[in-house]
């Protein structure tokens, strides 16, 4: 296996892990990094989706106590069953809308204008969300969510199918606008990511299996490993960060990155097309 190619896989894994759970769009950053590295062919697009699984393993590790206790308590605790049901309900809209509109979105919305616009608009939405009055929070803990709350967050997650929006940004900021505390919205975003990203990765690998061979195993293994390690560090950092900080810095970063998208597209440095 080409060492240079493995190094590119490691860089892409780091980019995925660091951006997947921040409200800044991992897809946008992977497009930029892949284009700059010359790692943007059809196989690389499958790779970008598949290595999300490494980031998910990091979430499972960080939240293992909650996940384990919920699974053990499912037969006897209504609270555990409601939590599991909420995650399932939140996951379903992305499945349905993704199957219905995923191909059309990839064909028509992966343009510099759309990506830059969603980055910038998302930044201003975060600024707006962070100006909420203190009394607007009605759900302090993820266990206090109802199935209706979960469905609304799941529907908001579907906005992430538009490139540059950010799955984490949609669910965290959307959750906050729907009345969840910053901590509850972030926790539910992480839990919702587990079935969503594992499902997306498995579906992509199955659909594009003709592009892959056994020779690709080292490439994907390196990407998964570095995605896992960087996501583990990022998730632990983010959970500490939100206890004393807001998301305003990410809003300004999104706005600045939107300008980068326009500049790189205009100069021809990056091809922002699927």
Protein Blocks (a to p, Z undefined) as FASTA:
>chain_A
ZZklmmmmmmmmmmmmmmmmpcebjmlmmmmmmmmnopabfklmmmmmmmmmmmmmmmmm
mmmmmmmmmmmmmmmmmklmmmmmmmmmmmmmmmmmmmmmmmmmmmmmmcfklmmmmmmm
mmmmmmmmmmpcfklpcbfbfklpcfklmmmmmmmmmmmmpghkopmlmmmmmmmmnopa
fklmmmmmmmmmmmmmmmmmmmmmmmmmmmpcfklmmmmmmmmmmmmmmmmmmmmmmmmm
mmmpcfklmmmmmmmmmmmmmmmmmnomaccbZZ
